[in-house]
Every structure is written in structure tokens, then in C-alpha cells.
Amino acid sequence: MLRLIFVVLLMSVAACGTPDQPANPVKSSSTTTGSPLSPTLSSTPSTTPVMPTLASLAEHPCQALSHENTVQLNVFVEGAETPDPSGKSCQWGASGALLSFTAYPTADKTQDQDAQHLTVSEIEGHRALLGTFSRNDITSYSILVASSPGQSFRVVATTLGPGGPGPDTLTVGKDCAAAIIHRLS
């Protein structure tokens, strides 16, 4: 019964997801005199991707993963914003896990006293704390990552069902955290 509720929740996330789009489209420059653009200015949009900041991800958490990241993580339900007691969050359905991301641009949650019982680890050279919690037959892994001094984010990876081919839920969560770290670099 709990699995059925979980699948319905996952399907409702899929129904309200939005594609990963840039927050602001690139606009061409104009001059006040109406003269043509100078040779050093270009009205062609840049193809260099804009790297997000943790502060921008706190406002738009579904931009934490790029299209390439979702392909690598085998995401089959695109990101959808979800309420979170500590800010905005985004959830994706991936092969082997339901993934959730929350940014903390003004706090390093890996230093919180309440988190010191978690297992100390490292992801892509960044301090990380790992925790596991289970309810009935569903297990979730909480991964707190210090992205830079005074900033952190959390990825929660929850099992979607019985293990099958592919990586386990914790590995999917760690891979998601690593992808976000690379996106912030």
C-alpha cells in the first residue's frame, strides 16, 4: 500500500514538472542613439552555459541539475518544486531513487550540532555527512554537502522499490550530489 502511495506521489510530481530553462533569456544590446552595434559587441547569445550559484539554486532548485546531469542520472521524472520546511526544494524521479535537493546558501549544515551524529564522508573533495533513515520498507539517505565556506546543500535519495539492475539508492544520491558540485564549480 505504501509503495502505491509512493508511485502516485511520483506520478503527481511528473504531472507538474517544468523543463530546465534559463531564468533570464539573453537580450541583445542596444544604444540610445540608434547607431549600429560596435564591432566589439555581439547580439548573438553566448553558448557558454551560465553556472548557477547556491543562492540562485535556493530560489530555483530545479536548476541544480542540467539536462546532461539528468541523462547521466537516468532521470525519468523531470524536476518539480516541492515545499520544504527549510526552503524551496526540487524532486526528480531517477532509476533507483527519488531525489530531492535543497540549497542552504547562508549556512553550512555539515557543521550543525544536530548533524554531528551522521557519518563523515567526502564527495568530490567536499565535506559530506551521510545519514540513513527507514520507515516500513522505504529507506532514505540524507547527504549534506559543504559546497563552500558557510554554504551547503542537501540531497535526499529515497528507494523507489526493490533493487534491480543499476546503482543502489545511496550511489544515485552521491552521484547527484557530485553533479551539483560540478555544476557549482
Secondary structure as a PSIPRED ss2 file (coil, helix, strand):
# PSIPRED VFORMAT (PSIPRED V4.0)

   1 M C   1.000  0.000  0.000
   2 L H   0.000  1.000  0.000
   3 R H   0.000  1.000  0.000
   4 L H   0.000  1.000  0.000
   5 I H   0.000  1.000  0.000
   6 F H   0.000  1.000  0.000
   7 V H   0.000  1.000  0.000
   8 V H   0.000  1.000  0.000
   9 L H   0.000  1.000  0.000
  10 L H   0.000  1.000  0.000
  11 M H   0.000  1.000  0.000
  12 S H   0.000  1.000  0.000
  13 V H   0.000  1.000  0.000
  14 A H   0.000  1.000  0.000
  15 A H   0.000  1.000  0.000
  16 C C   1.000  0.000  0.000
  17 G C   1.000  0.000  0.000
  18 T C   1.000  0.000  0.000
  19 P C   1.000  0.000  0.000
  20 D C   1.000  0.000  0.000
  21 Q C   1.000  0.000  0.000
  22 P C   1.000  0.000  0.000
  23 A C   1.000  0.000  0.000
  24 N C   1.000  0.000  0.000
  25 P C   1.000  0.000  0.000
  26 V C   1.000  0.000  0.000
  27 K C   1.000  0.000  0.000
  28 S C   1.000  0.000  0.000
  29 S C   1.000  0.000  0.000
  30 S C   1.000  0.000  0.000
  31 T C   1.000  0.000  0.000
  32 T C   1.000  0.000  0.000
  33 T C   1.000  0.000  0.000
  34 G C   1.000  0.000  0.000
  35 S C   1.000  0.000  0.000
  36 P C   1.000  0.000  0.000
  37 L C   1.000  0.000  0.000
  38 S C   1.000  0.000  0.000
  39 P C   1.000  0.000  0.000
  40 T C   1.000  0.000  0.000
  41 L C   1.000  0.000  0.000
  42 S C   1.000  0.000  0.000
  43 S C   1.000  0.000  0.000
  44 T C   1.000  0.000  0.000
  45 P C   1.000  0.000  0.000
  46 S C   1.000  0.000  0.000
  47 T C   1.000  0.000  0.000
  48 T C   1.000  0.000  0.000
  49 P C   1.000  0.000  0.000
  50 V C   1.000  0.000  0.000
  51 M C   1.000  0.000  0.000
  52 P C   1.000  0.000  0.000
  53 T C   1.000  0.000  0.000
  54 L H   0.000  1.000  0.000
  55 A H   0.000  1.000  0.000
  56 S H   0.000  1.000  0.000
  57 L H   0.000  1.000  0.000
  58 A H   0.000  1.000  0.000
  59 E H   0.000  1.000  0.000
  60 H C   1.000  0.000  0.000
  61 P H   0.000  1.000  0.000
  62 C H   0.000  1.000  0.000
  63 Q H   0.000  1.000  0.000
  64 A C   1.000  0.000  0.000
  65 L C   1.000  0.000  0.000
  66 S C   1.000  0.000  0.000
  67 H H   0.000  1.000  0.000
  68 E H   0.000  1.000  0.000
  69 N H   0.000  1.000  0.000
  70 T H   0.000  1.000  0.000
  71 V H   0.000  1.000  0.000
  72 Q H   0.000  1.000  0.000
  73 L C   1.000  0.000  0.000
  74 N C   1.000  0.000  0.000
  75 V E   0.000  0.000  1.000
  76 F E   0.000  0.000  1.000
  77 V E   0.000  0.000  1.000
  78 E E   0.000  0.000  1.000
  79 G E   0.000  0.000  1.000
  80 A E   0.000  0.000  1.000
  81 E E   0.000  0.000  1.000
  82 T E   0.000  0.000  1.000
  83 P E   0.000  0.000  1.000
  84 D E   0.000  0.000  1.000
  85 P C   1.000  0.000  0.000
  86 S C   1.000  0.000  0.000
  87 G E   0.000  0.000  1.000
  88 K E   0.000  0.000  1.000
  89 S E   0.000  0.000  1.000
  90 C E   0.000  0.000  1.000
  91 Q E   0.000  0.000  1.000
  92 W E   0.000  0.000  1.000
  93 G E   0.000  0.000  1.000
  94 A E   0.000  0.000  1.000
  95 S C   1.000  0.000  0.000
  96 G C   1.000  0.000  0.000
  97 A E   0.000  0.000  1.000
  98 L E   0.000  0.000  1.000
  99 L E   0.000  0.000  1.000
 100 S E   0.000  0.000  1.000
 101 F E   0.000  0.000  1.000
 102 T E   0.000  0.000  1.000
 103 A E   0.000  0.000  1.000
 104 Y E   0.000  0.000  1.000
 105 P C   1.000  0.000  0.000
 106 T C   1.000  0.000  0.000
 107 A C   1.000  0.000  0.000
 108 D C   1.000  0.000  0.000
 109 K H   0.000  1.000  0.000
 110 T H   0.000  1.000  0.000
 111 Q H   0.000  1.000  0.000
 112 D C   1.000  0.000  0.000
 113 Q H   0.000  1.000  0.000
 114 D H   0.000  1.000  0.000
 115 A H   0.000  1.000  0.000
 116 Q C   1.000  0.000  0.000
 117 H C   1.000  0.000  0.000
 118 L C   1.000  0.000  0.000
 119 T E   0.000  0.000  1.000
 120 V E   0.000  0.000  1.000
 121 S E   0.000  0.000  1.000
 122 E E   0.000  0.000  1.000
 123 I E   0.000  0.000  1.000
 124 E C   1.000  0.000  0.000
 125 G C   1.000  0.000  0.000
 126 H E   0.000  0.000  1.000
 127 R E   0.000  0.000  1.000
 128 A E   0.000  0.000  1.000
 129 L E   0.000  0.000  1.000
 130 L E   0.000  0.000  1.000
 131 G E   0.000  0.000  1.000
 132 T E   0.000  0.000  1.000
 133 F E   0.000  0.000  1.000
 134 S E   0.000  0.000  1.000
 135 R E   0.000  0.000  1.000
 136 N C   1.000  0.000  0.000
 137 D C   1.000  0.000  0.000
 138 I E   0.000  0.000  1.000
 139 T E   0.000  0.000  1.000
 140 S E   0.000  0.000  1.000
 141 Y E   0.000  0.000  1.000
 142 S E   0.000  0.000  1.000
 143 I E   0.000  0.000  1.000
 144 L E   0.000  0.000  1.000
 145 V E   0.000  0.000  1.000
 146 A E   0.000  0.000  1.000
 147 S E   0.000  0.000  1.000
 148 S E   0.000  0.000  1.000
 149 P C   1.000  0.000  0.000
 150 G C   1.000  0.000  0.000
 151 Q E   0.000  0.000  1.000
 152 S E   0.000  0.000  1.000
 153 F E   0.000  0.000  1.000
 154 R E   0.000  0.000  1.000
 155 V E   0.000  0.000  1.000
 156 V E   0.000  0.000  1.000
 157 A E   0.000  0.000  1.000
 158 T E   0.000  0.000  1.000
 159 T C   1.000  0.000  0.000
 160 L C   1.000  0.000  0.000
 161 G C   1.000  0.000  0.000
 162 P C   1.000  0.000  0.000
 163 G C   1.000  0.000  0.000
 164 G C   1.000  0.000  0.000
 165 P C   1.000  0.000  0.000
 166 G C   1.000  0.000  0.000
 167 P C   1.000  0.000  0.000
 168 D C   1.000  0.000  0.000
 169 T H   0.000  1.000  0.000
 170 L H   0.000  1.000  0.000
 171 T H   0.000  1.000  0.000
 172 V H   0.000  1.000  0.000
 173 G H   0.000  1.000  0.000
 174 K H   0.000  1.000  0.000
 175 D H   0.000  1.000  0.000
 176 C H   0.000  1.000  0.000
 177 A H   0.000  1.000  0.000
 178 A H   0.000  1.000  0.000
 179 A H   0.000  1.000  0.000
 180 I H   0.000  1.000  0.000
 181 I H   0.000  1.000  0.000
 182 H H   0.000  1.000  0.000
 183 R H   0.000  1.000  0.000
 184 L H   0.000  1.000  0.000
 185 S C   1.000  0.000  0.000
